[in-house]
Amino acid sequence: MTPEEWSDSLGIPADRPTSARAYGWMLGGKDNYEIDREFLLATLPSFPECVDIARQNRLFLYRAVRHLAQEAGIRQFIDMGCGLPTDDNVHQVAQRFVPDARVVYVDMDPIVLAHGRALLADDRSTTVIAADMRDQDAVLGHPDVARLIDFDEPVAVLFLSVVHHLTDADSPRRVLRTIVDRAAPGSFLGLSQVVSDDAETGAAMSAHISAGGIPWQTRTPAEVDVFVQGLEPVAPGLVDLPDWHPDASQPALDPAPEALLPYIGATRHNKRVYEYGGLLRKP
């Protein structure tokens, strides 16, 4: 059975690119289709930083979750728009440092749900639920969230490399803050978003990716800062992700696919766009 035939059997769209599959390909994943690869290869000449950005975000995930588990003592996590499983997923990193950590993954991409459920079939402390991260009430009302997450205790809510999929029409501040604002003091919000210091560049990127069928809004750092006012930044605050507690000894990622190798290292020469993020604590 071809990947496309398998997708059809599960009702997974193979006639348009998806963020999860395109992002997964940049991390060296195999669960992607020709349409995802074609879309990326058409995007990268204009925005060659994208491969580095995706990989920098995945490395940031490890450092952020390690900090939350090891330094902040967080035992429960909700990962919004989690994407396709790869190495060092949130539950694997958290449970490496806190064996009893509980994790809820949230996604609405059918291929993510299919792979996530297969990976977690025998794990009672971790689950993946089908929900749109824009509908925070549906997430809060899901029985698996009620089973695994105790909102009387601090929780980490993660929106990693997905904030740019929330357009202004989605009320991104509401989406990002619904759970953490209701959660116990000492809870954390982790987020990252592709940004540009130049509004014209950001608008061009937003138009290109949105035209491909993937909702997208590149913002400026200042626009992201508005979403998190009132929360306490964990030093060094919201920054270009490679600058957030860099650690050359952390586990390496899988190699990038050969077709993407010409774009590896593009951010050393050009940062018209970059990924901006960090951790923030609820007082």
N, C-alpha and C positions, 0 to 999 in steps of 0.2 A: 504494500500500500504506500503510495506517495504521500509526502507531507500534506499536500493539498487535499488528497482523498481522505486522509485522516481528519483534517480540519472540517471537511464537509460532513463527516459522520458525527462530529460533535457540535455542528453549528457554528464553527469558528470562521469568521470572515477571512478569506484569502485573496479578495479582490481589491484590497486597499491596505496601505501600510498601517501598522500599529506601533505605538510608542514602545510598548513592552518588548516586541520582537526586534525592533530597530536598536533599542538600547542594549538588549541582550547580545546582538551581533557584535556591537562595539566592545563588549566584554569578552568576546571569544565564544559565545554561546552558539549552539547549533539549531535552536528552535526558531527559525526565521525562514521567510519565503523570498522568492525572487523579487516580489514587489517591494518588500522591505529594503532589500539590498539596493535595488535600483533607485529607490527614493533617497537613501543615504548618499549614494554615489553621485546623485544629482545635486544634493545639498552641500556636500563638502567643498567643492571648488569655491563657493561663496563664503562658507563658514567652516574653514578647515580646523578650527579649534574644537569642533564637536566631539571628536574621538577622545582627545585628551580630557575634555570636560566630563564625559561619561565615566571614564576610568578613574579620574580624580574623585568623582562623587562616590564611586564604589569603595575606594580606599578610605574616604572620609566616613562612610557608614561603619566600617570596622572600628575606627578610632572613637567615633561618637558613642557607639553602643558599648565599647569597652569602658569608656569614661563613665557612662551612666551606670553600668553594672558594678564596676570595680571601685570607682571613686565616689559616686553619688548614692550607691546602695539601692538602685532601682531594681525591682523584682518583677515588674510587669510592663509590657510594651504593646503598643498598637501601631502597626506599620501600614500607613495609608498608601494605596497605589503601589503595592509592594513589588510588582513586576515578576519576571520569571525567576525561578530558583537558580542559584549558581553557587559558587563556593562562598563560605562565610556569610550565610544568610543571618538575619537578625537573631533568630533563635539559637543558631549555632554559636555565634559570638557571645551572646548573653549567657548561655548555659555553660560556656567554657569557663566563665568567671563566677557565675552564680548558678549552680546546677538546678536549682528549683525555680528559675525564671520562667514566667508564662508569657506567651506571645500570641497575639491575634494579628494575622495578615488580612488586609482588606484590598480587594481588587474586583473589577467588573469584566476584565478580559477573560473570555472562556478558556483560552489556552493557558493562562496563568493559573486559573482555578483547577484545571485538569491536572497540570503538573504538580501544583501545590498539594492537592489532596492526595495524590499518589505518594509524594514525599513524606507526608505527615500522617499517613493512614494509621500508624501504630503509636503516635505521639499524643498522649492525653494532655500534655501541658502546652501544646501549640496547635493552632488551627488556622485555616484560611476560610474567610467568608465572602460570599458574593454580595457586594454592595458598591454603590457609587460614592466615592469619598465626598462628593458635593452634598450628599444627603446624610448629614451627620446624625439626624434623629434615627434613621434606619440602622446606622452602625450602633448607636447606643442601645437600640431596642432589640438587637439580635441576641438570641438565646446563648450563643457561644461567647459573646462578650460578657453577658451576665454570669456565665459559668466560670470564666477565667479571670476576669478583671474585677477587682475590688476598688471602687472609687473612693472608699474611705481611706485608702492608702495611696501614696504617690505613684503615678504612672507616667511613662514616657510616651508621648504621641509623636510619631515620626512622619514627616512629609518630605521625603528625600528625593530630589530631582523630579518633583511632580507639581510644585507650586506654579511653574510656568504653564501647566495645563489648565489652570484656573484663570479664566478671563475675568475681566472686571464684572461682566454680567453674572458671574457665579458667586459674587460677594466673597472674595477670597479671605478677607479678615474673619468673617463669620465661620467659614469652613475651618480655618486654621485654629480658631480660638474656642469653638463650641465645647470641646471636651476638656481642654486644659483649664478653661475658665470655670468649669464645674468640678474639676478634680480637686483632690486634697492639696493643701499647700505643700511645697516641695516637689510637685510634679514638674515635668519638663516638656518643652516643645522643641523638637529638632526639625530643621527645615533647610532646604537648599533650592535655589532657583537660578536659572540662566539669566544673566543680566548683561547690560551694556551701559557704559558711561555716555554713549552717544545715542540720543533718541532716534535719529534717522537710521542708524544701523539696527537698533532694536526693532523698529517698525518694519524694516525690510525682512528681518529674520522671521518675525511674527507672520507677515503676509505669506512668505514662502512656505513655511511649515503648515500653516492653517489651510493653504490652498491644496496641500497634499491630503487633507482629511484628518489631520491631527490637531485638536484644539491647542492653541499656543499663544502666549503673550510674554515676550521678553520685556523685562522692566529695568528700571535703574535701581541701584542699591537703595536710594532714598525712598523709592516707592515700596520696596520690601520692608524697610524699617518701620513704616507706618503700621504694618500688620502686627507688629510685636511690641508696640508701646505698652509699658506697664509691666513687662516681664524683665527679669534680671539676666543679662547676657553672661554666659560662662566665658571667662577670658580665653581667647582675645576678642570675643564678640563675634559679630557677623563679618566674615572676611572671605576673600578668595580661598576656596577650600584647601588648596595645598598649604596654606599658611595656618590652618587650624591644627595645632599640636602635631606638626609633621613628625613622622617616625619611619626612618629608613629601614628599620628591622621588622616592620609589620609584614604579614603574609602577602606574597606577590599575587597579582591577578594572572589568569590564563593569558597566553599571548593573543594579540589582536590578529584577526584574519589577514591573510596576505594582501587582499585587496585594499585594506585600510592602513597598511604599514606606511605608505607615503605621508600620512597625516599624523603619525605619532610624533610628538614633539613640537607640533605647530604652535602651541602656547608659549614656547620659549622665545618665539620671534614675533608673535602677534596676539594681542589680547583685546580685540575689538569686542568679543563676548567672552564671558567666563562664568563660572558657577559660584554663587555667593550664598553663604549659609553658616550655620553654627547651632549651638544649643542655648536655650533660654529657660530659666527657672521661674516657676510661679512662687512669689513670696508667701 
